[in-house]
Amino acid sequence: MARPRVFVSSTFYDLRQVRADLDRFIRSIGYEAVLNENGQIPYGKDEALEEYCYREVMTVDILVAVVGGRFGSPSQQSDYSITQKEIKTALANDKPVYVFVQREVHAEYDTYKRNKGNDSIVYAAVTDKKVYAFLEEIYSLPNNNPVAPFERSEDITEFLRAQWAGLFQRFLSEQTKKQEAKLVGSLAATTATLNELVQLLSEREPNSKAVAEILLTTHPFFEELRRITRAPYRLFFPNRNELVEWLKARGYTAVDDVLWDDPEFEEWVATTSRAGKKQFNYLHIKTSIFEDTGKLKLFTPSEWDPKWVYIKSVEEAPTPTLTDDDIPF
């Protein structure tokens, strides 16, 4: 089974105990630790040893960098140390990088920032001010690579444990979302196929009882009304009487027909509260979708017009505040 490979990058002699603690921690959670002193970096004879370190960094999944007070072995390629080049290689290859800085080094970094132009100052926490120059470069990176101070190895391991647990939880959440998206896509495809089938059958057998039952069951009015009223379940009304009962149960009241905005649309109103104000939700339903007997007319998806049912919301006008000057007596 493939396991996440974690490269530990740091100077060795001053941080060897931290490296050993990280090695144990990484292996204890089932990951593979990659450390130079454990012989886990394969070296060849054709290039400088540091080149094989950088190549190994490009193959791992995560890099954990520990910054102490020592600059470390200088790289033959640049003014950076080999440790710093390992970090830069990981960043250049979009690897997740976690940087931990010894607390005393982290504390003195502010002093460095205030005295960058002063070449005479001697720093107590580092052997070379290039350590601080590199930290400044890390802090200025646009990507969100965590940088945290530490005093003990446990500070690092607890931070990593929380971070990697969070990554795993996010992975599980994204997998769930992918399944949901796949299901929605499948349902959309099924609905489209069903609509095409209904359209085809209604054209071939317009008087078929089976087709009529399918058209009623999949009537577009039900889905449109469910959507605009935010009903959390499927709707089914073979006639107007059942629709009226459902609307009353949902808190809707019939509006007198003399007050309708359009004589072709009957109106129902329900009152809700929003931001401390009453909101009147006027449901408009085209009267012609029902027969004179009250039976729901059948429509194919292509015949249905979504504009035949809609809601218009109106907020209640605020009550004016009267003063003594407003009273005419």
Residue pairs with C-beta under 8 A, 6 or more apart in sequence:
3 30
3 31
3 32
4 31
4 32
4 61
4 62
5 31
5 32
5 34
5 59
5 60
5 61
5 62
6 26
6 31
6 32
6 33
6 34
6 60
6 61
6 62
6 63
6 64
7 34
7 56
7 57
7 60
7 62
7 63
7 64
7 86
7 90
8 19
8 22
8 23
8 26
8 33
8 34
8 35
8 64
8 66
9 57
9 63
9 64
9 65
9 66
9 83
9 86
9 87
9 90
10 18
10 19
10 65
10 66
10 67
10 68
10 83
11 68
11 70
11 71
11 72
11 73
11 81
11 83
12 19
12 36
12 37
13 70
14 68
14 69
14 70
15 66
15 68
16 37
17 153
18 66
18 153
18 156
19 35
19 37
19 66
21 153
21 154
21 156
21 157
22 33
22 64
22 66
22 153
22 156
22 157
23 33
23 35
23 38
25 153
25 157
25 160
25 161
26 32
26 33
27 33
29 161
29 164
33 40
34 40
34 41
34 56
34 60
36 53
40 56
41 52
41 53
41 56
42 52
42 56
43 49
43 52
44 52
48 76
50 73
50 75
50 76
50 77
50 82
50 85
53 82
53 86
54 85
54 86
54 89
57 63
57 86
57 89
57 90
57 93
57 95
58 89
58 93
58 95
60 90
60 95
61 95
61 96
62 95
62 96
62 97
62 98
63 86
63 87
63 90
63 95
63 96
63 97
63 98
64 97
64 98
64 100
64 156
64 160
65 83
65 86
65 87
65 90
65 97
65 98
65 99
65 100
66 100
66 150
66 156
67 83
67 99
67 100
67 101
67 102
67 105
67 131
67 134
67 135
68 102
68 105
69 102
69 104
69 105
69 125
69 126
69 127
69 131
70 126
70 127
70 128
70 131
71 81
71 126
71 127
71 128
71 130
71 131
72 81
72 82
72 83
72 84
73 81
73 82
73 83
74 80
74 81
74 82
75 81
75 82
75 84
75 85
77 85
78 85
79 130
80 88
80 134
81 130
81 134
84 134
87 97
87 99
87 138
90 97
91 97
91 141
91 143
91 145
96 145
97 145
98 145
98 146
98 148
98 159
98 160
98 163
99 138
99 145
99 146
99 147
99 148
100 147
100 148
100 149
100 150
100 155
100 156
100 159
101 109
101 135
101 147
101 148
101 149
101 150
102 125
102 149
102 150
102 151
103 149
103 150
103 151
104 124
104 125
105 125
105 126
105 131
105 135
106 149
107 125
107 149
108 123
108 124
108 125
108 126
108 132
109 132
109 135
111 121
111 123
112 123
112 129
112 132
112 136
113 132
113 136
115 121
123 129
123 132
126 132
135 147
138 145
138 147
139 147
146 159
146 163
148 155
148 156
148 159
149 155
150 156
150 159
194 218
195 218
195 300
195 301
198 211
198 214
198 215
198 218
198 300
198 301
199 300
199 301
199 302
201 208
201 210
201 211
201 214
202 211
202 215
202 300
205 211
212 298
215 298
215 299
215 300
216 238
216 296
216 298
217 236
219 296
219 298
219 299
220 299
220 301
220 304
220 306
221 237
221 289
221 296
221 299
221 304
221 308
221 309
222 234
222 235
222 236
222 237
223 235
224 304
224 306
224 308
224 309
225 231
225 235
225 309
226 233
226 234
226 235
228 283
228 309
228 310
228 311
229 250
229 283
229 311
231 250
235 246
237 243
237 246
237 296
238 295
238 296
239 290
239 293
239 294
239 295
239 296
240 290
240 294
240 295
240 296
241 294
243 285
244 254
247 268
247 283
250 270
251 270
251 271
252 268
252 269
252 270
252 283
253 268
253 269
253 270
254 266
254 267
254 268
255 266
255 267
255 268
255 269
255 282
257 263
257 266
259 267
260 266
260 267
261 267
261 282
261 284
261 312
262 284
264 286
264 287
264 288
265 284
265 285
265 286
265 287
266 284
266 285
266 287
267 282
267 283
267 284
267 285
268 282
268 283
268 285
269 280
269 281
269 282
269 283
270 280
270 281
270 283
271 278
271 279
271 280
271 281
272 278
272 279
272 281
273 279
274 315
277 315
277 316
277 318
278 315
278 316
279 313
279 314
279 315
279 316
280 313
280 314
280 315
280 316
281 311
281 312
281 313
282 311
282 312
282 313
282 314
283 309
283 310
283 311
284 309
284 310
284 311
284 312
285 308
285 309
286 308
286 309
288 297
289 296
289 297
289 299
289 308
289 309
290 296
290 297
291 297
